[in-house]
Amino acid sequence: ALDADPHNPDILRGLLETALQLGEVAPVLEKLSLAVSQVPQDADLRELLGRAFLAVNDPDSALGHFEIVLSEDNTRVDNIIMVSRALLDAGDPDRAAQSLEPIVPLLIGRRETERLVEAFYLILDQNPAHAPSLRKLADIFAAVNEEAKYLNTLDRLVDCYAAGSEPAEALPYLERILECNPDSTAHLTAAVHGGFPG
């Protein structure tokens, strides 16, 4: 069937699923690569190729293909979340957070931030003081007017920086907290004296 229609996404999807079960993805990866090179505008084929790259532990190649798919169909955000999880599983929280960047404005714009927030929380579950994830969560919560979560995340950022080697980096986040909550005695004291709330 594939010989008759080498670009058929349904046939290639079936081949990939079988290959994943058997643990022999390389031959299907070659077929998908060839198909995408011949029909580069086919988002379904490119998405399958990205998934094949993920299956052979090549999240960088997968991300490249998924970003192209996303540029053609901005509803396909789950692919990017899968790459983030793969990078996190590989022990790279910085790149896991960075890989989510393309979908942040999309999901904020749609007010569909639940999956995005879950992806950042997953990073924080393994790396509680991961400042890039905390900063991005603060931005997300600010954008969707979730003030309690925003303030909680800012608090975590202050603690993160206060415990680190450059506590002065906490000051902009203290200022944001005070903008929202000017009566916070602990934060006001910290801002004035350069100390930090415990």
Solvent accessible surface area in square Angstrom, and as a share of the most:
residue,aa,sasa,rsa
1,A,102,0.79
2,L,25,0.13
3,D,144,0.74
4,A,94,0.73
5,D,61,0.32
6,P,63,0.40
7,H,55,0.25
8,N,39,0.20
9,P,32,0.20
10,D,103,0.53
11,I,48,0.24
12,L,1,0.00
13,R,75,0.27
14,G,34,0.33
15,L,62,0.31
16,L,5,0.02
17,E,92,0.41
18,T,68,0.40
19,A,7,0.05
20,L,85,0.42
21,Q,155,0.69
22,L,122,0.61
23,G,61,0.59
24,E,111,0.50
25,V,11,0.07
26,A,60,0.46
27,P,73,0.46
28,V,11,0.07
29,L,29,0.14
30,E,125,0.56
31,K,91,0.39
32,L,0,0.00
33,S,44,0.28
34,L,105,0.52
35,A,2,0.02
36,V,7,0.04
37,S,78,0.51
38,Q,102,0.45
39,V,30,0.17
40,P,67,0.42
41,Q,126,0.56
42,D,36,0.18
43,A,18,0.14
44,D,51,0.26
45,L,0,0.00
46,R,24,0.09
47,E,21,0.09
48,L,5,0.02
49,L,4,0.02
50,G,0,0.00
51,R,91,0.33
52,A,0,0.00
53,F,35,0.15
54,L,31,0.15
55,A,41,0.32
56,V,58,0.33
57,N,132,0.68
58,D,44,0.23
59,P,22,0.14
60,D,81,0.42
61,S,37,0.24
62,A,0,0.00
63,L,30,0.15
64,G,34,0.33
65,H,37,0.16
66,F,0,0.00
67,E,70,0.31
68,I,71,0.36
69,V,0,0.00
70,L,12,0.06
71,S,94,0.61
72,E,93,0.42
73,D,42,0.22
74,N,74,0.38
75,T,93,0.54
76,R,55,0.20
77,V,0,0.00
78,D,72,0.37
79,N,2,0.01
80,I,0,0.00
81,I,24,0.12
82,M,72,0.32
83,V,0,0.00
84,S,3,0.02
85,R,126,0.46
86,A,31,0.24
87,L,5,0.02
88,L,4,0.02
89,D,108,0.56
90,A,78,0.61
91,G,59,0.57
92,D,42,0.22
93,P,29,0.18
94,D,83,0.43
95,R,85,0.31
96,A,0,0.00
97,A,6,0.05
98,Q,122,0.54
99,S,4,0.03
100,L,0,0.00
101,E,75,0.34
102,P,43,0.27
103,I,0,0.00
104,V,11,0.06
105,P,90,0.57
106,L,47,0.23
107,L,0,0.00
108,I,35,0.18
109,G,65,0.63
110,R,77,0.28
111,R,137,0.50
112,E,71,0.32
113,T,12,0.07
114,E,114,0.51
115,R,91,0.33
116,L,0,0.00
117,V,17,0.10
118,E,111,0.50
119,A,7,0.05
120,F,1,0.01
121,Y,83,0.32
122,L,54,0.27
123,I,1,0.01
124,L,5,0.03
125,D,109,0.57
126,Q,105,0.46
127,N,43,0.22
128,P,88,0.56
129,A,69,0.53
130,H,16,0.07
131,A,15,0.11
132,P,50,0.32
133,S,0,0.00
134,L,1,0.01
135,R,90,0.33
136,K,42,0.18
137,L,1,0.00
138,A,1,0.00
139,D,64,0.33
140,I,0,0.00
141,F,4,0.02
142,A,47,0.36
143,A,41,0.32
144,V,24,0.14
145,N,127,0.65
146,E,65,0.29
147,E,97,0.43
148,A,83,0.65
149,K,100,0.42
150,Y,24,0.09
151,L,37,0.18
152,N,90,0.46
153,T,4,0.03
154,L,0,0.00
155,D,50,0.26
156,R,79,0.29
157,L,0,0.00
158,V,0,0.00
159,D,75,0.39
160,C,25,0.15
161,Y,28,0.10
162,A,31,0.24
163,A,93,0.72
164,G,41,0.40
165,S,111,0.71
166,E,105,0.47
167,P,53,0.33
168,A,69,0.53
169,E,74,0.33
170,A,0,0.00
171,L,62,0.31
172,P,68,0.43
173,Y,21,0.08
174,L,0,0.00
175,E,100,0.45
176,R,80,0.29
177,I,5,0.02
178,L,27,0.13
179,E,136,0.61
180,C,50,0.30
181,N,63,0.32
182,P,87,0.55
183,D,124,0.64
184,S,17,0.11
185,T,103,0.60
186,A,55,0.43
187,H,21,0.09
188,L,87,0.43
189,T,68,0.39
190,A,4,0.03
191,A,35,0.27
192,V,105,0.60
193,H,141,0.63
194,G,45,0.43
195,G,32,0.31
196,F,59,0.25
197,P,22,0.14
198,G,125,1.20
